[in-house]
Amino acid sequence: MTAISSAMAFEWVKIRTVRATVWCLVSYFLATVAVAVLTGSYLRGSAQDAEALKSFDPVAAGFSGLRLGLIALVVFGVLVVTQEYASGTIRTSLAAVPRRGVFYGAKILTGAATALVVSTLVVTVGFLATQLVMGDARNVSVLDDGVPRCLVGAVLYTTLLCVFAMGLASVLRSSALTMGILVPLFFMISTILNSIPGVRDVAQFLPDVAGGLILYRDQPDDTVLNAWTGLGVLAAWAAAAVTAGYLVTRRRDA
């Protein structure tokens, strides 16, 4: 336990002293809150008929900023792993923590813990900002039915996506290649695939699509997954990526 805690302290120093990772977390917060406020403002001023208001999900609207902010969190997860390979300092890190299992575990745990803490702040502030700006006619309280579940789920969703990014980055060891795969997949391709009839039956099991079901108070009817099984699918993807990253870290030279 002493070894893993010391290694995690080592990883935390690297995270908070590298400008790129810090700015990713700052961008995650700023982008999410900015879009949340803009969305709330738009919804406050837009006119909708009674039928549209019946299908309106104010809880899902509260997470509107996460889509953009998550790009920065995914980049953060990638950089936590790959920046040492890019700079060549990985050899120094492995000399300081020669047990690769401890080194890898500490990196994943520290990155995940950082993402969890920051996501708790970002999700909460972004959600409350949207609800506040939307106005009393459309907003919901954090104690309303389904809202606590969505808030907790949103924090887990964002954290697990970051963990998945760290696992894949451990396999590929390239910032450009990992982000070249994840950013288009999470923020463009999966949305397109999920809107194509037939293909949607498979696309709903993609990590971001499956996990994203937790953000809705009213679950879609055209999926076999629900909020928690979707989050379970995302957790399975994250576990598989982390396991693959561990195997690569143990067997491949630095």
Secondary structure, 3 states (H helix, E strand, C coil): CHHHHHHHHHHHHHHHHCHHHHHHHHHHHHHHHHHHHHHHHHHHHCCCCHHHHHHCCHHHHCCCCHHHHHHHHHHHHHHHHHHHHHHCCHHHHHHHCCCHHHHHHHHHHHHHHHHHHHHHHHHHHHHHHHHHHHCCCCCCCCCCCCHHHHHHHHHHHHHHHHHHHHHHHHHHCCHHHHHHHHHHHHHHHHHHHHCCCCCHHHHCCCHHHHHHHHHCCCCCCCCCCCHHHHHHHHHHHHHHHHHHHHHHHHHCCC
